[in-house]
Amino acid sequence: MADPAPPPSGEQFEIASGDQRAVVVEVGGGLRSYSAGGRDLLDGYPADGMAGSGRGQVLLPWPNRIQDGAYEFGGRRHQLPINEQAVGNAIHGLVRWAPWRLSVREPGRTVVEHVLHPQPGYPFTLSVVIEYALTEGGLSVFTTATNIGSDACPFGAGNHPYVTAGTTAVDDATLRAPAATVLRSDERGIPAGAGPVAGTEFDFRGGRQLGGTRLDNCFSDLERGDDGLARVELLRPDGGGVALWMDAAYPYVMLFTGDPLPDVNRRSLAIEPMSCPPDAFRSGEALVRLEPGESWSGRWGIAAAG
């Protein structure tokens, strides 16, 4: 008898601490599930399914979109594969479907690694290490990317978790997002300008019910606490819910209600910490230039709120 087929997301790396549980996957090195106190804080996907709609995926070496998949770096023009074909963009990096290697597995902590080898459109070499750890403060995700090639390379980082406050739809939840600036996008999802959130439907600094507001926007100018962290909260009417925090390595956050996606359709909210805005490989805005041997690191996490 043939061996059973492996899960679509590959090997499952489960970690646990107290009443917290999380599952990291081999395919893409992403986060499939996370719960605390018996309640899901992540709108993940089952072990026998794929990471649809970017669920929990790692977005490297760029988050979001690159218009036409074309950019210039170091005096050379590069052309990436177009994987958002409806609008002609390259989207969400090159590691989402690649196998990752388990390097550390402890009860409440796991570390996965991947080497991104040179390929058409990105002829550079990156070593990426991601630590997922459960602490008293919730789930912490620490990413380090190192240029192990011989040439400088462009780099950006992001993650794509969909969080849930436990409401049937996000319309009933209160969103608190400490962002003073919102980026406007064109019909292809490419930035077409930026402006203050004050006086617009995108002002969630004081916290307000989402209602029917459709979000597929990048935000910046994030207010941070004394600990240097920016926090986005999604809360139920009773005040409980979920918070996603990010350190200074992530000065941008994408908020997405998933309206056009049948498997999301406002049942959860993607809160995507990003080191740069969409199309940064072309605009150069907040783009990291990694010289040979240099590293970039960033930390974000999820915790129960309220």
N, C-alpha and C positions, 0 to 999 in steps of 0.2 A: 504493500500500500504506500502510495506517495505521501511524503510529509505534507502537512497542511500549509497552505499559502501563508506567507508572513503578512502582518497587518500592512495596509497601504502606507502608513507612516513609519514603517520599519520597527525596530526594537523600541520597547517602551521602558523609560527609565523613571520609575516612581520614587518619590521621596515623601517622607512624612515626619511630622513633629507635632506632638500634642494632638489637637483637633484639626491640624492642617494637612492637606494632601495636594500634591502636584504631580503631573506627569509631563516629562520632557521626551521628545521623540528623536529617533535617529535621522529621519528624513527632514532636512531643513534645520535641525537643531532647535526647533521651536517648542512652544509651550502648548500642550494639548488640553490640559485642564488644571484648575486650581480651585480648591474649596477651603473654607475655614468655618469651624463651628457647625459642620454639617450642611453648609449652604454654598452653592456655587457662586464664586465671585467672577469667574471667567465663563463667557459663553463660548465653550470650546466645541469639540467634535468627538464622536465615538471612536473607539479603537479600531473598528472595522471600516472607518471612513477616511477620506482625504481631508486636508486642511482647506476646505472651500472658503472662498472670499478672503483669502489671506489670513485666516484664523491663527493667531498666535505665532505667526511666522517672523523670522529674522530677515531684515531688509538691509542687505549689504551687497556691494560696496556703495550703494546709494539707496535712499528711501524714495518712495513716490515715483514721479515720472521724469523722463528725459525726452523732450520733444524730438520727434523723428528718430530717436535713438542715436543721434549724431552729436558729437562734441569735439572740441579741440583741446589738446593738452600737450605741453612741451613742444609746441610747434608742429604737432602732427594731428591730423584729423582721424577720428575713430568712429566706426559705425557698429553699433550694438544690434543684436537681433530685436525685431519688433514683436513684442509679446502682448501688447494691447492693440490688437490689429484694427479694431473698430475706429480708433482715432489716430493710429500711427505712432504710438509711443513705445519706448522701452520702460517697463515698470518694475519697481520693487527689487532690483538687484539681481544677483546671480547665484545665490546660495539656497533659495527657498526649497528646491527639490533635490539638492545634493545630499549625499550621505555624510553624516557627522560621526566622529569617533568618540566613544566614551573614554575619558581619561581618569575620572574620579567618580566613585559611587559610594556614598555614605548614607546613613539613614535619613538625614535631613538636608543633604547637599549632594549635588552632582555637577560635574564639569564635562562639557563636550567641546570638541575641537574640530576644525576644518582648515585645510589648506586650499585656497582658491588659486588655481594655477592659471598661467596666461592663456588667453583664448581670444578669438576674434572680437574686436571692440573693446577689450580690456586686457592688454598684453602685459599685465603686472601680476605680482605674486604676493598674496596676503596670507598670513597665519592668523586665524581667529579663534579665540578661546572665550567661552561663555560659562560663567558659574551661576547656577540657580541654587539659592539657599533659603531655607525656611528659618525665620527667627521669631522672637517674641513680637516683633513689629510687623510680621507678615512675610511676603515673598520678596526677595531681592534678586535682581538680575544684573550681573556685572560682566560687561563685554570689553575685551581687549583685542585690538587688531594691530598687527605688526607687519610692516613692509619688509619682507624677507627677500625681495628681488634686488636687482642691481640698478634700477631706475626709480626716480620719484614717481608717485602715483596719486591720482585724485581719489578722495574717499569721503563717504558719508555713511551714516548709520541710522537705523530706525528699527522699530518693532511694531507689530500689528495685533495687539490684544483687543478683543471685544469684551468689555466688562458689563456686568449686569448687577443692578441694585435689587433684583428680585421682583420687579414689576413685570406685568405681561408685555407692556410696551414702554419705550422710553418716554413717550408723551406724558406719562403720569409721574415721571421722576423730575427731581430738581437737579439742575446742572450748575455747578460752581466751577468756573474756569478763570484763573487769574491772569488773563491775557488782555493787554491794552490795544493790540493791533491785530487786524485780520487781513489776510491776503485774499484778494479777489482772483478768480480763475476764469479762463475762457472755456469754450465748449469742449476743449481737449484736456481740461484739467491742468493747464499751464498757467502760472501766475501772470496776471495782467495788471497788477498794481496792488497797493496796500493802503489801508487807512485806519483811523482810530475806530474802536468798537463803540465808543461813547455815542449814544443816541441811535444805535442800530439794533437790529434783532440779534446781533452777535455779541452783545454785551452780557456776559454771564459772571462778571466779577463779583457781584453781590449775591449771586445765586438766584435762579428763578426756574419755574417749571418749563420744561422743554416745549410742551404742547405740540403744535404741528410744525415747529421750526425744522427745516431740512438742513442738515449740516454735511458738508463735504469740503471743509475749509481748513487751511493751515493758519495757526495763530502764533504770534510772537510777542516780544516785550512782556515776558512772564514775570509776575511779581513772585518773589521768593521769601521764604521765612528766614529766621536767623540761622537756621541750619543749612542754608543755601539751596533748599529744595523747593521746587514748584509743585503744587498739588492740585489735581483736578478731581472733583468729587461728583458722584452720581448718587442721589439720595431718594429713598422711598418717602411717601407722605408721612410715615411715622418717624422719620429722621435717620433711620439706619440705611446702610448702603455700602458703597465701595469707593476707595480713593486710589488714584494712581499718582505716584510721585516720580520726579526725575531730577537729577543733579544738573549742574551748570554745563555739562558736556552736551546737554539737550536743550538748546534755547528755543526750539520750535515744537509745537504739538499739533497734530492733525486730529480733528474731530469729525467722525463720519457716522451718520445714522443709518447708513446702508439701505436707503429707500429703494434703489433700483435692483437690489439683490434679493431674490425670492427667499434665500435661506437666512437672510438677516431681517430686512424689511422692518426696521425700527424696534426689533425685540431686544436689541442691545446696542451699545455705543462703542465704536472703535476709538480708543484714546491712544494715539500713536506718538510716542516720544521720538523726536528726530533731531539729528545734529545739524541739519541744513534744510532749507525749504525745497519744494519741488523744483526740478529743472536746474539744480545747483551746478551740475556739470557744465551747463551752458552759460549760466549767468555768473558763476563764480561766487555767489553770495554764500558766505559761511562755509565754503568748500574747504575741506582739510587737504593740505598737500603733505603727504607722508614721504619723507626722504628715506633712502635705504637704511634699515635698522631702527627707524622711528616707530613709535606706537601711539595709538589713541585709545583712551579708556572712557567708559561712561557707565553710570549705574542708574537704574530705575526700579520701581517695585509696585506691588499691589497690596493693599491692606483693607480690612473691614473698616467702615467709617460709621460714626454715629453711636 
